[in-house]
Structures are given as structure tokens and as C-alpha cells.
Amino acid sequence: MQMGKLKPMEVKGLAQIHTAWASTFLLYGFSSPGALGHHHTSSGLAKTGKSLSPYRQITTQSLGKDNHSSVSEFILLGFSSEPQVRMVLFTFFLLLYLMTLLGNGLIVTLIYLDTHLHTPMYFFLSVLSLVDMSYVTTTVPQMLVNLVYLRRTISWGACAAQMFIFLVLGIAECVLYAIMAYDRYMAICFPLHYTLLMSRPICIKMVTVCGSISIAGALIYTVFTMRLPYCGPYKINHFFCEVPAVLKLACADTSLNDRLDFILGFILLLVPLSFILASYVRIFASILRIHSSQGRLKSFSTCASHITVVTMFYGPAMTMYMRPGSWYDPERDKKLALFYNVVSAFLNPIIYSLRNKDVKWAFLKVLGNRGTAQ
């Protein structure tokens, strides 16, 4: 083969080899293969006072990110590490969890069995109870296991799944409270058109929209959180994988996440809360025009239950998800998460049943039917 008469494929192969060699020399800071004799070691490079080439800096950064993002599991620090304290906490949270399931399950059962409770208000209440049971089940069983066993690890996939499901249910509860406020507004301000405006198909569509919004919001939160590179030792100072606690392990700049969290918090927390407040301003104005004192008392009682639940949930949730990342306090965040995740789900059936004559009457009727059957 004569020199200078290379075939096109051979020319292309030589070009690829030359590019590979050039990239290798650039990676180690050399401007050309001839410079190899002047730079034997990295220490020699440091002595010359020359900085790394841009190619090497970019490659080093990308390699670092790959190493950091290859985390396979996290460690949930949870609560106290003292055995006696952990056993007390285990007993307390186990009883609280079982009572939450029992109370919300009872609400769902009563609404299903009693035909007098087959109204839009109780339909939304049953959905809220189902959401609450799922909400606490997302976090509390994991917390109970970690209180018993010393190995408190959670895989990357399980952490992402827990974060996503927790956010789906939390956002669904936010939107559901706004729907329940709208239902009360229609029932009190437009009583003659209530059954038409809040028919069964419309209620189902509203719950479907609620679920769609919650899935979309949770997906954005989870993707933007779990895509970041994370640094060791991968210890999450929380009892479950919540967004603010996980972000504290990120090796990258989280300012974008802070802005995104504020925007999503505004849309998913402040907008529904503003809608709830506007609904209740109109509701209270209508209640004051009711001539019957008994009618006013019944309307106020129903609304007071809803306002109590909304305050318990929205206050801690807004504090958690709408503050700057620099305000992070792990111990305070654990208490806030317990309040809007566990305590509110536990108190919901108590508040709605103790202040609601219809639910109490349905409960007594079920007990009476069982007594008669026996």
C-alpha cells in the first residue's frame, strides 16, 4: 500500500485514534503529546502553578457526580438511640397507629352501612378517612421497625417510592380539604340547588381531579429531589424520606429545589387554603342570615370541625414546605411531620364524630342492630 493513498475508512480510523489520544492528554492537563516530557507527575503540574485544563475540570466534576449519585441506600436516624426511650416511643406510636386505623376505618364503615350518610359531605369524609389511613401507613410502619431494629436502612428505590406516595397522599389531602369547603359552601349558600350541583358523578369527578393534581405534584417533587447527587454517609436525620431532610444530603446546589418547593407550596398549599378561607367567609355571612338558632348552631358546628382539621394540617405543612432551606431544623421538622402526618390523621375521626350527631346516630344504630340480631 502506497503512502498518501489511504482509503476513506482508514482515514476515518486514524482520525478517531488521534482524537482519543488528544482527549487522553487533555484529561491529564497536557496541551499536546510533546508536552509529556515536561509534566511527569501531578505534583510537577502543581509546582508549575498551572491549573487543570477545562476538559479535565469538567470530566472530574462529572465523574464526581457519578460517584455521589450511585448511592444504593440511606440510613434513617429517626428518634432517640437509647433502648428504653425507643421502646416507649414504639409502644406509643403503635397504639396511636392502631387507633388511627380503627377510627378512620370506623368512619368509612359507618358511611358505607348507613344510607342516611350517602351524601356528598360524607362521601368526601370517607375519602378523607381512606387517605388518612394510607397516609400514616406510608411512614409509621417503617418508623416502628426502625425503633426496634438497629439497622435503620432504606434502599434508594424504597426511599423514592415512600417520598412519592407520601406526597401524593399529602397533596390529595390538601386539595380534598378545599373540595370539602366548597361542598359546605354549596350546601349552606345554595341549599335548593345543592343536590343538582353536587351530584354523585360530579363528586367522583372532583375526587378524580384531586388525585390527578396530587400525582402530578408529587412526581415533580420526587424527580427534582432524587435526581441530585448525594454525599456520604447518607444519613437522613428524619424518620422517613421527606423532601427537606433528603435535600440536606445533596452535593449539588439546591437553590433550584428551594425555588421549586416554594412555587409548588404556593400552588398546592396557599391556593387551596385561600379557597377555603374565601368559602368560609361566604358561609359565615350566610349563617348569620339564618333566623333559626338551631339551624345556625348546626351549621357552625359542621364548619367548626372542618376549620379545626384544616388548621392542624395546613399550619405545619406550610412551615415545612414553604420556608428557605437555610431554616432547616431536623428536630423541629420531625415534630412538625408527626403533627400533620400522624396526629391530624388520628384526630380527624374524633373531631368529626364527637361534633357530628349524624355519625354518632349511625354508630348507635349499628350497635343497636347488632344487639337486636344477637
C-alpha positions in Angstrom: 0.0 0.0 0.0 1.4 3.4 -1.0 1.6 6.2 1.5 -0.7 9.1 0.7 -3.3 6.8 -0.9 -5.3 5.8 2.2 -8.8 4.6 1.8 -11.6 6.6 3.3 -12.3 4.1 6.1 -8.6 4.1 7.1 -8.5 7.9 7.2 -11.6 7.8 9.5 -10.0 5.3 11.8 -6.8 7.3 12.1 -8.8 10.4 12.9 -10.6 8.6 15.7 -7.3 7.3 17.1 -5.9 10.8 17.0 -9.0 12.2 18.8 -8.8 9.6 21.5 -5.1 10.3 22.1 -5.7 14.1 22.2 -8.6 13.6 24.7 -6.3 11.5 26.9 -3.5 14.1 27.0 -6.1 16.9 27.7 -7.6 14.8 30.6 -4.2 14.8 32.3 -3.5 18.5 31.7 -1.2 18.3 28.7 -1.7 20.6 25.7 0.0 18.1 23.3 1.8 14.8 23.3 5.1 16.6 23.1 4.4 18.2 26.5 4.6 14.8 28.2 8.3 15.1 28.9 7.7 18.4 30.8 5.0 17.0 33.1 5.8 13.7 34.7 3.5 13.8 37.7 0.6 15.7 39.1 3.0 17.2 41.6 5.0 18.7 38.8 1.9 20.3 37.5 1.2 21.8 40.9 4.8 23.2 41.0 4.4 25.0 37.7 1.4 26.8 39.2 -0.7 25.9 36.1 -4.4 25.0 36.6 -6.1 22.0 35.2 -7.4 22.2 31.7 -11.1 22.9 31.3 -11.6 19.5 29.8 -10.1 17.8 32.8 -12.1 20.0 35.2 -15.4 19.1 33.5 -14.5 15.4 33.4 -13.5 15.4 37.0 -16.7 17.1 38.1 -18.9 14.6 36.0 -17.0 11.7 37.5 -17.6 13.0 41.0 -21.3 13.4 40.4 -21.5 9.8 39.1 -19.8 8.5 42.2 -22.0 10.5 44.5 -25.3 9.6 42.7 -24.5 5.9 42.9 -25.9 5.6 46.4 -27.8 2.4 47.0 -29.3 3.0 50.4 -29.9 5.7 53.1 -29.8 5.5 56.9 -32.9 6.9 58.7 -31.7 8.3 62.0 -35.2 8.6 63.4 -35.6 9.4 67.1 -33.5 8.6 70.2 -30.9 5.9 70.1 -31.4 4.9 73.8 -33.1 1.5 74.0 -35.6 2.4 76.8 -36.7 5.6 75.1 -37.1 3.8 71.8 -39.3 1.1 73.4 -41.5 3.8 75.0 -41.8 5.5 71.6 -42.5 2.2 69.9 -45.4 1.4 72.2 -46.8 4.9 72.0 -46.7 5.1 68.2 -48.0 1.6 67.7 -51.1 2.4 69.8 -51.6 5.7 68.0 -51.3 4.0 64.6 -53.8 1.2 65.5 -56.3 3.8 66.9 -55.9 5.9 63.8 -56.7 2.9 61.6 -59.6 1.9 63.9 -61.1 5.4 64.0 -60.9 6.1 60.3 -61.9 2.6 59.4 -65.0 3.0 61.6 -65.9 6.3 59.8 -65.7 4.6 56.4 -67.7 1.6 57.6 -70.5 3.7 59.1 -70.8 5.9 56.0 -71.0 2.7 53.8 -73.6 1.0 56.0 -75.9 3.9 56.8 -77.9 5.1 53.8 -78.6 8.4 55.6 -74.9 9.2 55.3 -74.8 8.7 51.5 -74.5 12.5 50.8 -71.6 14.4 49.2 -70.3 15.7 52.6 -69.9 12.1 54.0 -68.6 10.8 50.6 -65.7 13.3 50.8 -65.3 12.4 54.5 -65.0 8.7 53.7 -62.4 9.6 51.0 -60.5 11.7 53.6 -60.5 8.8 56.1 -59.1 6.4 53.4 -56.4 8.9 52.6 -55.5 9.3 56.3 -55.2 5.5 56.8 -52.9 5.3 53.7 -51.0 8.4 54.8 -50.0 7.1 58.2 -49.3 3.6 56.7 -46.7 5.2 54.4 -44.5 6.3 57.3 -45.4 4.8 60.7 -44.7 1.0 60.0 -41.2 2.0 58.8 -40.7 4.1 61.9 -41.8 1.3 64.2 -39.4 -1.2 62.5 -36.5 1.3 62.9 -37.4 1.8 66.6 -37.0 -2.0 67.2 -34.0 -2.9 65.0 -30.6 -1.1 65.0 -30.2 -1.4 61.2 -32.3 1.5 60.1 -31.5 1.5 56.4 -33.8 2.1 53.4 -32.9 1.5 49.8 -32.7 4.3 47.3 -35.7 2.9 45.4 -37.8 2.4 48.6 -36.9 6.0 49.7 -38.0 7.4 46.4 -41.2 5.3 46.5 -42.0 6.4 50.1 -41.4 10.0 49.2 -43.7 9.9 46.1 -46.6 8.0 47.9 -46.3 10.3 50.9 -46.5 13.4 48.7 -49.4 12.0 46.6 -51.5 11.4 49.8 -50.4 14.7 51.4 -51.3 16.8 48.3 -54.5 14.9 47.9 -55.5 15.8 51.5 -54.7 19.5 50.8 -57.0 19.6 47.7 -59.6 17.4 49.4 -60.0 20.0 52.2 -60.7 22.6 49.6 -63.3 20.4 48.0 -65.0 19.8 51.3 -65.1 23.6 52.0 -66.7 24.0 48.5 -69.2 21.3 49.4 -70.2 23.2 52.6 -70.4 26.4 50.7 -72.8 24.9 48.2 -74.9 23.2 50.9 -75.3 26.4 53.0 -75.4 29.1 50.4 -77.4 27.2 47.7 -79.5 24.7 49.5 -82.2 24.4 46.9 -79.7 23.6 44.1 -77.3 21.5 46.2 -78.3 18.0 45.1 -78.1 19.1 41.5 -74.8 20.9 41.7 -73.2 18.2 43.9 -74.5 15.1 42.3 -72.7 11.7 42.6 -70.9 11.9 39.2 -69.7 15.5 39.9 -68.3 14.4 43.3 -66.5 11.5 41.7 -65.0 13.8 39.0 -63.8 16.2 41.7 -62.1 13.4 43.6 -60.5 12.2 40.3 -59.2 15.7 39.6 -57.8 15.8 43.2 -55.9 12.5 42.5 -54.5 13.8 39.2 -53.2 17.0 40.8 -51.6 15.1 43.7 -49.9 12.6 41.4 -48.5 15.4 39.2 -47.3 17.5 42.1 -45.7 14.5 43.8 -43.9 13.4 40.6 -42.3 16.9 40.2 -41.2 17.0 43.9 -39.8 13.4 43.8 -38.0 13.7 40.4 -36.3 17.0 41.2 -35.2 15.7 44.6 -33.9 12.3 43.7 -32.1 13.4 40.5 -29.4 15.2 42.6 -26.1 13.7 43.5 -25.8 12.7 47.2 -22.8 12.7 49.5 -22.0 10.1 52.2 -22.5 8.9 54.8 -26.1 9.1 53.5 -27.7 9.6 56.9 -31.2 11.2 56.8 -32.0 12.9 60.1 -35.7 12.0 59.9 -38.0 9.0 60.5 -38.9 8.8 56.8 -37.7 10.1 53.4 -39.2 13.6 53.4 -38.0 16.1 50.8 -36.4 18.8 53.1 -34.4 16.1 55.0 -33.2 14.3 51.9 -32.1 17.5 50.2 -29.7 18.2 53.0 -27.5 15.3 51.8 -27.2 16.7 48.3 -23.7 17.5 47.0 -25.1 20.0 44.4 -26.6 23.4 44.6 -30.2 23.1 45.8 -31.3 26.7 45.1 -33.4 25.5 42.2 -35.2 23.0 44.5 -35.8 25.7 47.1 -37.5 27.9 44.4 -39.4 24.9 43.1 -40.6 24.0 46.6 -41.9 27.5 47.2 -43.7 27.6 43.9 -45.3 24.2 44.4 -46.1 25.1 48.0 -47.8 28.3 46.8 -49.9 26.3 44.3 -50.7 23.3 46.4 -51.0 24.9 49.8 -51.7 28.6 49.6 -54.1 28.4 46.7 -56.4 25.7 48.4 -56.1 27.5 51.7 -57.2 30.8 50.1 -60.1 29.0 48.5 -61.1 27.5 51.9 -60.9 30.9 53.6 -63.0 32.6 50.9 -65.6 29.8 51.1 -65.9 30.1 54.8 -66.2 33.9 54.7 -69.3 33.4 52.4 -70.5 30.6 54.6 -70.4 32.6 57.8 -72.1 35.5 56.1 -74.9 33.1 55.1 -75.1 31.5 58.5 -75.7 34.9 60.2 -78.7 35.4 58.0 -80.4 32.2 59.2 -83.3 33.0 61.5 -83.4 29.7 63.3 -80.9 29.5 66.2 -80.8 25.7 65.9 -80.0 26.0 62.2 -77.2 28.4 62.9 -75.8 26.1 65.6 -75.8 23.1 63.3 -74.1 25.0 60.5 -71.5 26.4 62.8 -70.8 23.0 64.4 -70.2 21.4 61.0 -67.9 24.2 59.8 -66.0 24.4 63.1 -65.0 20.7 62.7 -63.7 21.4 59.2 -61.8 24.5 60.2 -60.1 22.7 63.2 -58.9 20.0 60.9 -57.7 22.4 58.2 -55.7 24.5 60.8 -54.0 21.4 62.2 -52.9 20.2 58.8 -52.0 23.4 56.8 -50.1 25.2 59.6 -47.3 22.6 60.0 -47.3 21.7 56.3 -46.7 25.3 55.2 -44.0 25.7 57.8 -42.2 22.6 56.4 -42.5 23.2 52.6 -42.6 27.0 52.1 -39.5 28.1 54.1 -36.0 28.6 52.9 -33.6 25.7 53.0 -31.4 27.6 55.4 -34.1 27.4 58.1 -33.8 23.7 58.3 -34.0 22.3 61.8 -34.2 18.4 61.9 -35.6 18.1 65.4 -38.3 20.6 64.8 -39.1 19.1 61.4 -39.6 15.7 62.9 -42.2 17.1 65.3 -44.0 19.0 62.5 -44.1 15.9 60.3 -45.6 13.9 63.2 -48.2 16.5 63.7 -49.5 16.8 60.1 -48.9 13.2 59.3 -49.8 11.1 62.4 -51.6 13.4 64.8 -54.0 15.0 62.3 -55.0 11.6 60.9 -55.6 10.4 64.5 -57.7 13.4 65.4 -59.8 13.6 62.2 -62.3 10.8 63.1 -62.5 12.1 66.7 -63.3 15.6 65.7 -65.8 14.6 63.0 -67.6 12.0 65.2 -67.7 13.9 68.5 -69.1 17.1 66.9 -71.4 15.3 64.4 -74.7 14.0 65.5 -75.3 12.1 62.3 -72.2 10.0 62.7 -72.9 9.3 66.4 -76.5 8.3 65.5 -75.3 6.0 62.7 -72.8 4.4 65.2 -75.6 3.8 67.8 -77.9 2.4 65.1 -75.3 -0.1 64.0 -74.7 -1.2 67.6 -78.5 -1.4 68.1 -78.9 -3.6 65.1 -76.2 -5.9 66.3 -77.7 -6.1 69.7 -81.1 -6.9 68.2 -79.5 -9.6 66.0 -77.8 -11.2 68.9 
